């Protein structure tokens, strides 16, 4: 029993990092922002499910990429615990499907988005050979939580604007990640970088255009903010503007640009999440 507890504790950081908590919470909070924009009470069970679906998708991806990750990052935890990892991930998917079925009986058509997210999570890791498809899945599925109010019948055009902006932003971020992994992904994943469609020089400049477009499409959110959330939102826009400048002017420091990109989008999401309070 003592050894089991020790093994569980030692494995906890791997499971937590595998869930990508910041990215998962980011996606879940988009559902909250969708309800905020619609001036409708937030369904926190939906927010929790979206967060969980995103996290389990990341675990699924780690399982599929276990051998590749062992070569790329010397990350062998999944490979060493292959059978256990597979069984736990499968159990989590079954649990999420059951809870989503139960929730869908209460939220009606909005449940379509929950199962769309589950479907996207299950196929995402198996589309790596199709050019740019994983990035498009991340972009569309990652931004889709904003659309829960649309299926509920109380959404507005602002939801579509913000959905488009977040999707464009997420697709651009995937391009930057592919730029980082362009050498190790060759032969494993068919990306815009490995296929030669974009180069290390052109990719950050293309991303700067995506961020600019996403930034413009997020502007309708400003009308729903109060003083504090408005200040946070403006700070996010500043970070995104710095990222645009870095990507456009100096493609060789794209990792710095990615940091400002992440800070900027997190600030915008935080502002939208705090809108009902501050």
Helices and strands as residue ranges (DSSP letters): H 2-18, H 21-37, H 44-64, H 66-72, H 77-80, H 82-107, G 108-110, H 111-124, H 133-143, G 144-147, H 148-152, H 157-180, H 200-218, G 219-224, H 227-249, G 251-253, H 254-274
